[in-house]
Amino acid sequence: MAATINQIAEAAGVSTATVDRVLNNRPGVNPATVERVRAVMASLGAGAPVRGRPRTTPNYRFGFVLPAARRGFFDMIDRMVAQAAGDFRHQHITEITHRLPNADGADFALELAKMTDLDGIALLAPDVPQVKLAINELVRAGVHVVTLFSDVPGSLRETFVGADNRAAGRTAGLLLGRELPRGEPGRCVLLSPPTRFAAEIDRRIGFAQVLEERFPGASLLELPDMPEAEDQAYAFAREFLDPKRTGGRVHALYNIGPGSHGVGRAIQELGYDSSLGFVVHDLLEMHRTLLVANTVTYVLQQDVHYAVMTAAKVLRLLCEDVRGALAVSNPSIEIITAENLA
C-alpha cells in the first residue's frame, strides 16, 4: 500500500504542507528538509503517495500565536478564537492557541521557531529581528504564516490581516484635532507603552502626521513610557497629566494601547470632564463603561471576528495552493461613541 502524506510527514518530522511542497517541487523548503523528506519516502517505499489530506477526515492544524501578556485586546482575540471553534470544525480546521512570553523578543522567537508541526500560523508578535528570523525559518520549513492585527514587515510572512493602523492613528488625529480650541494653542497628549508592536508604532506615526499636516497650531506632548498595568498607568497619568507638568490643561488625549481605565481615573481626579477629547482603541467592556460615563469620547474598533476568520481562510487556501489566496479585504476602522454603542 502506498504511504500517505501524513505517514511521510510524521516520519520526517515536518508538516503535511512541507511534504506537499516537496512532492510538487514548489519553492519555500530548505534543501536539507527536502532531502530528509525524500529519504523518508524512499525508506517507506513511497512512490506516489495517496493524495488529499491524510487524516480520516480532512483537517488542517492552525496555530493562533499571541503574546502571553494579559492585555485586554490579546485576551479578546483569545476568546474570539475559542468562540469560533465550531466554525473551524466545520471547515476541517483544528485551531490551537499559543500564548508566548513577550517580555523578551528572543524568548518569543525561540518558542515560535518550534512550531514546525503546524500547517499554518496566524501570528500577533513584536516586530523584532529575532521574530523575523523565526518567521523566515518557519516559512522555509513549509509552514504558512500570516500576521494578525500587528504586522512584522520585512519577514517572509505571506500577508497581513487586520486594519490599517497608520490610518487608525490618522483617524484619531483628525477626531481630536477638530476638538482643539481655536485662537489659542491646543494641547494634545499621546500616551503609549514602550512598544515593539508595529501596530502601535504605526498609530503613533499616523497621529503625529495628521496633527502636523492639518492642525499646525496644535502642541503635541508624547508620553511613550506609560506602563501597561492599570494601577501603574493610573499613577503615571496622575503625575504626567497634571497641568503643572503639561504647561496648562490639555484639550485632547490619545491612548494607543492598554491602561485606559487607569488613565480615566487619573483625569477625573485632575478635574477633567467630558470636554476633554479622549480616544482609545478596541471595544473592550472597560471601554464600553468609559464611553457611557463620558470619560472616553471615541473608541476606534475593527471587526476582530472577521479578521480571525479571514486569517484562517487565507491559511487554508494557502495550504490548498488556491490561486488568489491572498486577495482578501482587511477590516476597516469603525468609530464608536456613546450614541452608537450597540
C-alpha positions as a printed Julia matrix, in Angstrom:
342×3 Matrix{Float64}:
   0.0    0.0    0.0
   1.32   3.45  -0.88
   2.37   5.61   2.05
   0.12   8.56   2.84
   1.35  12.13   3.06
   0.58  12.04   6.77
   2.81   9.0    7.29
   5.65  10.68   5.42
   5.22  13.92   7.4
   5.23  12.11  10.75
   8.3   10.06   9.87
  10.19  13.13   8.6
   9.11  15.36  11.49
   7.63  18.02   9.22
   4.18  19.35   8.39
   1.99  17.82   5.7
   2.23  21.15   3.87
   6.01  20.67   3.63
   5.6   17.17   2.18
   3.13  18.53  -0.36
   5.64  21.21  -1.42
   8.39  18.63  -1.87
   6.12  16.37  -3.9
   5.19  19.22  -6.22
   8.72  20.7   -6.38
   7.46  24.06  -5.08
   9.86  26.59  -3.54
   9.96  27.54   0.14
  11.54  24.4    1.64
  15.2   24.4    2.58
  17.4   21.79   0.82
  18.13  19.81   3.98
  14.4   19.35   4.63
  13.81  18.33   1.01
  16.48  15.63   1.3
  15.06  14.4    4.61
  11.54  14.09   3.15
  12.83  12.27   0.08
  14.9    9.9    2.22
  11.82   9.07   4.3
   9.81   8.46   1.14
  12.47   6.07  -0.09
  12.6    4.22   3.25
   8.82   3.83   3.24
   8.84   2.67  -0.35
   6.6    5.58  -1.26
   6.26   6.11  -4.95
   3.16   8.23  -5.45
   1.66   8.99  -2.01
  -2.07   8.99  -1.55
  -3.27  12.45  -2.48
  -5.6   14.67  -0.47
  -5.46  15.34   3.23
  -4.07  12.33   5.07
  -6.37  12.15   8.07
  -9.6   10.18   8.4
 -11.43  13.43   7.77
  -9.54  16.23   6.01
  -8.12  18.52   8.65
  -5.6   21.36   8.97
  -3.74  22.3   12.14
  -3.51  26.08  12.52
  -1.95  27.94  15.41
  -3.07  31.35  16.65
   0.04  32.71  18.33
  -0.39  35.66  20.71
   1.67  37.35  23.42
   1.21  35.93  26.91
   0.78  39.37  28.46
  -2.67  39.7   30.0
  -3.66  42.75  27.97
  -7.32  43.28  27.22
  -7.08  43.13  23.43
  -4.96  39.97  23.39
  -7.45  38.28  25.7
 -10.29  39.4   23.41
  -8.62  37.67  20.45
  -8.04  34.55  22.55
 -11.75  34.43  23.42
 -12.76  35.07  19.82
 -10.66  32.15  18.59
 -12.2   29.89  21.23
 -15.73  31.01  20.29
 -15.02  30.26  16.62
 -14.06  26.64  17.35
 -17.35  25.33  15.98
 -16.95  27.24  12.73
 -13.39  25.95  12.41
 -14.52  22.34  12.86
 -16.99  22.73  10.01
 -14.09  23.9    7.85
 -11.95  20.92   8.94
  -9.61  23.17  10.9
  -8.13  22.31  14.28
  -7.13  25.56  15.97
  -4.5   25.76  18.71
  -3.9   28.98  20.62
  -0.4   29.63  21.94
   0.4   32.48  24.35
   4.13  33.13  24.21
   6.26  35.22  26.6
   6.88  38.66  25.11
   8.92  40.43  27.79
  11.92  39.47  25.7
  11.58  39.2   21.91
  14.22  36.45  21.88
  12.1   34.22  24.15
   9.04  34.76  21.96
  11.04  33.9   18.84
  12.55  30.78  20.42
   9.13  29.32  21.21
   7.72  30.39  17.83
  10.5   28.63  15.92
   9.5   25.28  17.47
   6.07  25.24  15.78
   7.09  23.38  12.64
   4.39  20.74  13.16
   1.63  23.19  12.23
   0.22  23.69   8.73
  -0.26  27.42   9.27
   0.16  30.16  11.87
  -1.77  33.39  12.43
   0.68  35.49  14.38
   0.49  38.59  16.56
   4.08  39.27  17.57
   6.53  42.03  18.45
   8.4   43.42  15.46
  11.96  42.5   16.42
  14.78  40.85  14.4
  14.58  37.53  16.28
  10.89  37.15  15.41
  11.58  37.96  11.76
  14.19  35.19  11.65
  11.82  32.7   13.31
   9.08  33.5   10.8
  11.51  33.06   7.92
  12.63  29.65   9.18
   9.02  28.5    9.61
   8.14  29.54   6.07
  11.22  27.81   4.68
  10.12  24.67   6.56
   6.77  24.77   4.76
   4.61  26.41   7.44
   2.35  29.17   6.13
   2.48  32.33   8.25
   0.19  35.35   8.21
   0.43  38.22  10.66
  -2.72  39.25  12.53
  -3.59  42.77  13.81
   0.08  43.8   14.05
   2.47  43.2   11.16
   6.1   42.05  11.1
   7.25  43.83   7.92
  10.42  42.59   6.26
   9.76  38.96   7.18
   8.66  36.19   4.8
   5.12  36.18   6.22
   2.66  35.77   3.37
   0.22  38.55   4.2
  -1.1   40.77   6.98
  -4.71  40.55   8.2
  -6.03  43.49  10.17
  -6.92  47.16   9.98
  -4.55  49.81   8.63
  -3.0   51.07  11.88
  -1.41  54.13  10.28
  -4.9   55.1    9.11
  -6.26  54.43  12.62
  -3.75  56.85  14.1
  -4.6   59.43  11.46
  -8.3   58.98  12.26
  -7.61  59.65  15.94
  -5.64  62.76  14.97
  -8.49  64.07  12.85
 -11.12  63.46  15.52
  -9.1   65.1   18.27
  -7.69  67.88  16.1
 -11.22  69.08  15.42
 -11.84  69.32  19.17
  -8.9   71.62  19.82
  -9.71  75.25  20.7
  -9.42  77.95  18.07
  -7.34  81.05  18.64
  -5.09  79.51  21.28
  -2.55  76.66  21.34
  -4.3   73.3   21.61
  -2.5   70.9   23.9
  -2.72  67.29  22.76
  -1.18  64.32  24.6
  -0.27  60.95  23.07
   0.09  58.09  25.56
   1.74  54.81  24.63
   3.69  51.97  26.22
   7.35  51.46  25.28
   6.14  49.3   22.42
   7.69  46.84  19.99
   4.42  46.15  18.18
   4.28  47.6   14.67
   0.56  48.36  15.06
   1.14  50.76  17.94
   4.16  52.36  16.3
   2.09  52.99  13.15
  -0.69  54.57  15.2
   1.79  56.96  16.77
   3.18  57.93  13.38
  -0.25  58.44  11.8
  -1.47  60.58  14.7
   1.55  62.88  14.63
   1.32  63.17  10.83
  -2.26  64.45  10.87
  -1.64  66.99  13.62
   1.36  68.33  11.72
  -0.43  68.42   8.36
  -3.89  69.66   9.33
  -3.57  71.27  12.77
  -0.26  73.15  12.77
  -1.29  75.16  15.83
  -1.55  72.02  17.96
   1.06  71.35  20.6
   1.79  67.61  20.84
   3.19  66.08  24.01
   4.25  62.44  23.6
   4.49  60.24  26.69
   5.86  56.93  25.34
   6.68  55.2   28.63
   3.25  54.55  30.11
   3.05  51.23  32.0
   0.56  48.62  30.77
  -0.9   47.61  34.16
  -3.95  49.69  35.1
  -2.74  50.76  38.57
   0.64  51.78  37.24
  -0.98  53.55  34.28
  -3.11  55.48  36.77
  -0.07  56.61  38.77
   1.78  57.56  35.57
  -1.14  59.58  34.17
  -1.84  61.18  37.55
   1.72  62.52  37.57
   2.38  63.41  33.96
  -1.08  64.79  33.02
  -1.07  67.22  35.91
  -1.47  70.72  34.38
   1.7   71.74  36.23
   3.62  69.17  34.15
   1.87  69.82  30.82
   2.15  73.63  30.91
  -1.59  74.04  31.35
  -4.73  71.98  30.95
  -4.77  69.65  27.94
  -7.58  69.57  25.39
  -7.14  66.15  23.75
  -5.8   62.76  24.79
  -4.97  59.71  22.65
  -4.03  56.36  24.18
  -2.75  53.91  21.56
  -2.52  50.89  23.85
  -3.65  49.48  27.22
  -4.18  51.28  30.52
  -7.22  53.39  29.61
  -9.11  52.63  32.83
  -6.2   53.87  34.93
  -5.9   56.97  32.75
  -9.63  57.59  33.11
  -9.33  57.56  36.9
  -6.42  59.96  36.77
  -8.04  62.56  34.53
 -11.18  62.56  36.64
  -9.14  63.23  39.76
  -7.32  66.02  37.92
 -10.67  67.71  37.32
 -11.19  66.92  33.64
 -14.72  66.34  32.36
 -16.3   65.27  29.06
 -14.96  68.4   27.34
 -11.59  66.6   27.16
 -11.44  64.64  23.9
 -10.21  61.13  24.7
  -9.64  58.41  22.04
  -8.78  54.75  22.76
  -8.66  51.5   20.78
 -10.76  48.31  20.87
 -14.26  47.89  22.23
 -13.43  46.13  25.48
 -16.02  46.02  28.27
 -13.92  48.55  30.18
 -14.12  50.93  27.23
 -17.88  50.5   26.99
 -18.11  51.63  30.59
 -15.86  54.63  29.95
 -17.93  55.61  26.91
 -21.18  55.52  28.85
 -19.58  57.55  31.65
 -18.46  60.19  29.09
 -14.86  59.67  30.14
 -13.86  58.35  26.69
 -15.1   60.24  23.62
 -14.34  57.74  20.83
 -13.33  54.09  20.59
 -11.63  53.02  17.36
 -12.65  49.45  16.63
 -12.04  46.8   13.97
 -14.05  43.62  13.37
 -11.99  41.12  15.37
 -14.16  38.11  14.48
 -13.89  38.87  10.77
 -10.1   39.21  10.97
  -9.7   35.92  12.89
 -11.89  34.02  10.41
 -10.17  35.67   7.43
  -6.75  34.64   8.73
  -7.93  31.02   8.98
  -9.46  31.22   5.49
  -6.23  32.57   3.99
  -4.17  29.86   5.68
  -6.45  27.14   4.38
  -6.37  28.49   0.83
  -2.58  28.69   1.0
  -2.39  25.07   2.17
  -4.63  24.05  -0.71
  -2.5   26.09  -3.12
  -5.54  28.06  -4.29
  -4.77  30.81  -6.74
  -5.62  34.24  -5.34
  -5.44  33.06  -1.71
  -4.0   36.41  -0.62
  -6.73  38.51  -2.26
  -8.61  39.46   0.92
 -10.22  42.62   2.23
  -8.94  43.88   5.56
 -11.38  45.25   8.16
 -11.98  48.98   8.22
 -11.81  51.28  11.23
 -15.13  51.91  13.0
 -15.68  54.98  15.2
 -17.73  54.04  18.28
 -19.34  56.69  20.5
 -21.74  56.54  23.43
 -24.54  57.26  20.95
 -23.96  54.33  18.56
 -22.81  51.83  21.15
 -24.52  48.51  20.45
